[in-house]
Amino acid sequence: MQPKYQGKTAQEWYAQFNTYQNAANLTDLSASTTDAAFRAFQNFGAEEARFLWGEYTHRDSAFKSWCIKNAFAWSAGRWRIDSDHVRRFKADFLLRAMGSNAECLLPELQALLQSASSDYERKTALTLLERIAPKDISKLPYLLAGLNSTNVALQYECLDAFQDLGPAAASALPTLNRMLGQSKGFDRLRIATTMVSLGDRSKLELLRAEIVDPTSRLQGPAFLLLASLTKDGVDVIPTLLAIANDSQSTKETKQSAFSLIEQISPGSAKAAALKP
């Protein structure tokens, strides 16, 4: 007997899932938490993950693709048949919702990364792998290869994945350091942030220098990147103290440093001492 959630099987929930209504939320899973099908798949396991993988990897024949493409027009909008692209879109979304419940698909995802023929395919597979197993160190070779791509979206996906891996991915630091030397602007700050997550705390200085520079157009982004490091367990309070005590820092910058220290350590003596 197939597992059910609220009396429905995975296939029934999948059929109910309205791709068109939720399409705008593909990259923002939290925006679809009210969707019943989304919640249902969060409660399913390996068998349902493999069902979704079948949908994800399904490819229509050329003739079927032609029929699906024209059916909507022939029927004046009454017939809407999911193409393989839409089926993949739906399966990708729901597999992300499953998260670690879909870890049984790790071998398939790794095989897909090995056979990927485009940066788009690599990015899609890596994004899905990130949702399912963010701490899986076996993806490290694919992440290193992705850093060498000229596709910025793929590079950013790899940087996010490295941050999730943390110091376990320290072997990527030489490659990241080379990229840092070739980058500028926000890209440079983004790479520096990832390097801090991997254990190179010296790169905190790049963020600090940008934040205290009153002429920089990247003050805001640099501060957000610094704040993002707290979720990776990086102690940024010493850097925030340096920012608050820097003579170049504006009153607003000092206030922002104080506020972030308060968020990290509410009521702390350090924060109280900095309060304007």
C-alpha positions as CSV (number, residue, x, y, z in Angstrom):
1,M,0.0,0.0,0.0
2,Q,1.3,3.4,-1.0
3,P,2.0,5.9,1.9
4,K,-0.5,8.6,2.2
5,Y,-0.7,12.1,3.7
6,Q,-4.1,13.3,4.8
7,G,-5.6,10.4,2.8
8,K,-3.9,11.1,-0.5
9,T,-0.9,9.5,-2.2
10,A,2.1,11.4,-3.5
11,Q,0.8,11.0,-7.1
12,E,-2.5,12.5,-6.0
13,W,-0.8,15.4,-4.3
14,Y,1.4,15.9,-7.3
15,A,-1.5,16.0,-9.7
16,Q,-3.1,18.6,-7.4
17,F,0.0,20.8,-7.4
18,N,-0.7,23.9,-9.5
19,T,2.6,24.8,-11.2
20,Y,1.3,28.0,-12.8
21,Q,0.0,29.4,-9.5
22,N,3.3,28.7,-7.7
23,A,5.8,29.4,-10.5
24,A,7.0,32.7,-9.1
25,N,7.9,31.0,-5.8
26,L,10.4,28.5,-7.2
27,T,13.3,30.2,-5.6
28,D,11.4,31.2,-2.4
29,L,10.2,28.0,-0.8
30,S,8.9,29.8,2.3
31,A,6.5,31.7,0.1
32,S,4.6,28.5,-0.7
33,T,4.2,27.1,2.8
34,T,0.4,27.6,2.5
35,D,0.2,25.2,-0.4
36,A,-1.2,21.9,0.7
37,A,0.8,19.8,-1.8
38,F,4.0,21.5,-0.7
39,R,3.3,20.6,2.9
40,A,2.3,17.1,1.9
41,F,5.7,16.4,0.3
42,Q,7.5,17.7,3.3
43,N,6.0,14.7,5.1
44,F,6.9,12.0,2.5
45,G,10.0,9.9,2.2
46,A,12.2,7.8,-0.1
47,E,9.5,6.2,-2.2
48,E,7.8,9.5,-3.0
49,A,11.2,11.1,-3.7
50,R,11.9,8.4,-6.3
51,F,8.5,9.1,-7.9
52,L,9.4,12.8,-8.2
53,W,12.8,11.8,-9.6
54,G,11.0,9.9,-12.3
55,E,9.1,13.1,-13.1
56,Y,12.2,15.2,-13.0
57,T,14.1,13.0,-15.5
58,H,11.1,12.3,-17.8
59,R,11.6,13.4,-21.4
60,D,8.8,13.5,-24.0
61,S,9.3,12.2,-27.5
62,A,9.4,14.8,-30.3
63,F,5.9,13.9,-31.4
64,K,4.4,14.1,-27.9
65,S,6.1,17.5,-27.4
66,W,4.5,18.7,-30.6
67,C,1.1,17.5,-29.5
68,I,1.3,19.0,-26.1
69,K,2.5,22.3,-27.5
70,N,-0.5,22.5,-29.9
71,A,-3.2,21.0,-27.6
72,F,-3.7,24.2,-25.7
73,A,-4.4,26.2,-28.9
74,W,-6.5,23.5,-30.5
75,S,-8.8,23.3,-27.4
76,A,-9.1,27.0,-27.0
77,G,-7.4,26.7,-23.6
78,R,-9.5,23.7,-22.3
79,W,-6.6,21.2,-22.5
80,R,-3.6,21.9,-20.5
81,I,-1.1,19.0,-20.5
82,D,2.1,19.2,-18.6
83,S,5.2,19.1,-20.9
84,D,8.3,17.4,-19.7
85,H,9.7,20.9,-18.9
86,V,6.7,21.6,-16.6
87,R,6.9,18.2,-15.0
88,R,10.6,18.8,-14.2
89,F,9.8,22.2,-12.9
90,K,7.2,20.8,-10.5
91,A,9.3,17.8,-9.4
92,D,12.3,20.1,-8.7
93,F,10.2,22.4,-6.6
94,L,8.7,19.5,-4.5
95,L,12.0,17.7,-4.1
96,R,13.4,20.9,-2.6
97,A,10.5,21.0,-0.3
98,M,11.3,17.4,0.8
99,G,14.9,18.4,1.8
100,S,16.7,15.7,3.7
101,N,13.8,13.3,3.2
102,A,15.0,12.9,-0.4
103,E,18.6,12.0,0.5
104,C,18.1,8.6,-1.2
105,L,18.6,10.5,-4.5
106,L,22.2,11.5,-3.8
107,P,23.7,8.9,-6.2
108,E,21.3,10.0,-8.9
109,L,22.2,13.7,-8.4
110,Q,25.9,13.0,-8.4
111,A,25.5,11.0,-11.7
112,L,23.5,13.9,-13.2
113,L,26.3,16.4,-12.2
114,Q,28.9,14.1,-13.9
115,S,26.9,13.9,-17.1
116,A,25.6,17.5,-17.2
117,S,26.4,19.1,-20.6
118,S,25.6,22.8,-19.7
119,D,26.1,25.2,-16.9
120,Y,22.3,25.4,-16.5
121,E,22.0,21.7,-15.9
122,R,24.9,21.9,-13.4
123,K,23.4,24.8,-11.5
124,T,19.9,23.2,-11.3
125,A,21.4,19.9,-10.0
126,L,23.6,21.7,-7.5
127,T,20.7,23.8,-6.2
128,L,18.7,20.7,-5.7
129,L,21.6,18.9,-4.0
130,E,22.0,21.9,-1.7
131,R,18.4,21.6,-0.6
132,I,18.6,17.9,0.0
133,A,22.1,17.6,1.5
134,P,23.7,20.9,2.3
135,K,26.5,19.3,4.3
136,D,27.4,16.5,1.8
137,I,31.1,16.8,1.2
138,S,31.0,14.6,-1.9
139,K,29.8,17.5,-4.0
140,L,33.1,19.3,-3.5
141,P,34.7,18.4,-6.8
142,Y,31.6,19.7,-8.7
143,L,31.7,22.9,-6.7
144,L,35.4,23.4,-7.6
145,A,34.6,22.8,-11.2
146,G,31.7,25.3,-11.0
147,L,34.0,28.0,-9.8
148,N,35.9,27.8,-13.0
149,S,32.8,28.4,-15.1
150,T,32.1,31.8,-16.7
151,N,28.5,31.5,-15.7
152,V,28.0,33.9,-12.8
153,A,24.8,32.2,-11.5
154,L,26.6,28.9,-11.3
155,Q,29.6,30.5,-9.5
156,Y,27.2,32.1,-6.9
157,E,25.5,28.8,-6.4
158,C,28.9,27.2,-5.7
159,L,29.8,30.0,-3.3
160,D,26.6,29.4,-1.3
161,A,27.3,25.7,-1.2
162,F,30.8,26.3,0.1
163,Q,29.4,28.4,2.9
164,D,27.1,25.6,3.9
165,L,30.0,23.2,4.0
166,G,32.2,25.5,6.1
167,P,35.7,24.5,7.1
168,A,35.1,21.0,5.7
169,A,35.7,22.6,2.3
170,A,38.9,24.4,3.2
171,S,40.7,22.7,0.3
172,A,38.9,25.2,-1.9
173,L,40.6,28.2,-0.3
174,P,43.5,28.3,-2.8
175,T,41.1,28.5,-5.7
176,L,39.0,31.1,-4.0
177,N,42.1,33.1,-3.2
178,R,43.0,33.1,-6.9
179,M,39.5,34.3,-7.8
180,L,39.6,37.0,-5.1
181,G,42.7,38.4,-6.8
182,Q,40.9,38.6,-10.1
183,S,37.6,40.0,-8.8
184,K,36.4,43.5,-7.8
185,G,33.3,45.1,-6.4
186,F,30.6,43.0,-4.9
187,D,32.0,39.8,-6.4
188,R,35.2,40.3,-4.4
189,L,33.3,40.8,-1.2
190,R,31.2,37.8,-1.9
191,I,34.2,35.6,-2.4
192,A,35.9,37.0,0.7
193,T,32.8,36.1,2.8
194,T,32.9,32.5,1.6
195,M,36.6,32.3,2.5
196,V,35.8,33.5,6.0
197,S,33.2,30.7,6.3
198,L,35.8,28.2,5.2
199,G,38.2,29.3,7.9
200,D,40.2,32.3,6.5
201,R,39.3,35.0,9.0
202,S,41.8,37.4,7.6
203,K,39.3,38.2,4.9
204,L,37.1,39.8,7.5
205,E,39.3,42.8,7.0
206,L,38.1,43.3,3.4
207,L,34.5,43.6,4.7
208,R,35.5,45.9,7.6
209,A,37.4,48.2,5.3
210,E,34.5,48.5,2.9
211,I,32.0,49.2,5.7
212,V,34.0,52.0,7.3
213,D,34.8,53.7,4.0
214,P,32.3,56.6,3.8
215,T,32.7,56.9,0.0
216,S,32.1,53.2,-0.7
217,R,28.9,52.3,-2.6
218,L,29.2,48.8,-1.2
219,Q,28.8,49.7,2.5
220,G,25.3,48.2,2.7
221,P,26.1,44.9,0.9
222,A,29.3,44.5,2.9
223,F,27.4,44.9,6.1
224,L,24.8,42.3,5.0
225,L,27.5,39.9,4.1
226,L,29.1,40.3,7.4
227,A,25.8,39.7,9.2
228,S,25.3,36.6,7.1
229,L,28.4,35.0,8.6
230,T,26.6,34.7,11.9
231,K,24.5,31.8,10.6
232,D,27.8,30.0,9.8
233,G,28.9,30.3,13.4
234,V,31.6,32.9,12.7
235,D,32.3,35.3,15.6
236,V,31.9,38.7,13.9
237,I,31.7,40.7,17.2
238,P,35.4,41.7,17.2
239,T,35.0,43.0,13.6
240,L,31.9,44.9,14.7
241,L,33.8,46.4,17.6
242,A,36.5,47.5,15.2
243,I,33.9,49.1,13.0
244,A,32.2,50.9,15.9
245,N,35.5,52.3,17.1
246,D,36.9,53.3,13.7
247,S,37.3,57.1,13.4
248,Q,36.1,56.8,9.7
249,S,32.8,55.2,10.7
250,T,29.8,57.4,10.4
251,K,27.2,57.7,13.2
252,E,24.8,55.5,11.1
253,T,27.6,52.8,10.6
254,K,28.3,52.7,14.3
255,Q,24.6,52.4,15.1
256,S,24.3,49.5,12.6
257,A,27.3,47.8,14.3
258,F,25.6,48.2,17.7
259,S,22.3,46.9,16.4
260,L,23.9,43.8,14.9
261,I,25.8,43.1,18.2
262,E,22.5,43.4,20.0
263,Q,21.0,40.8,17.7
264,I,23.9,38.4,18.1
265,S,24.2,38.8,21.9
266,P,21.2,40.7,23.3
267,G,21.9,42.9,26.3
268,S,25.6,42.2,26.1
269,A,28.0,44.5,27.9
270,K,29.9,45.0,24.6
271,A,26.7,46.3,22.9
272,A,25.8,48.5,25.9
273,A,29.2,50.1,25.8
274,L,28.8,50.9,22.2
275,K,25.3,52.4,22.3
276,P,25.4,56.0,21.0
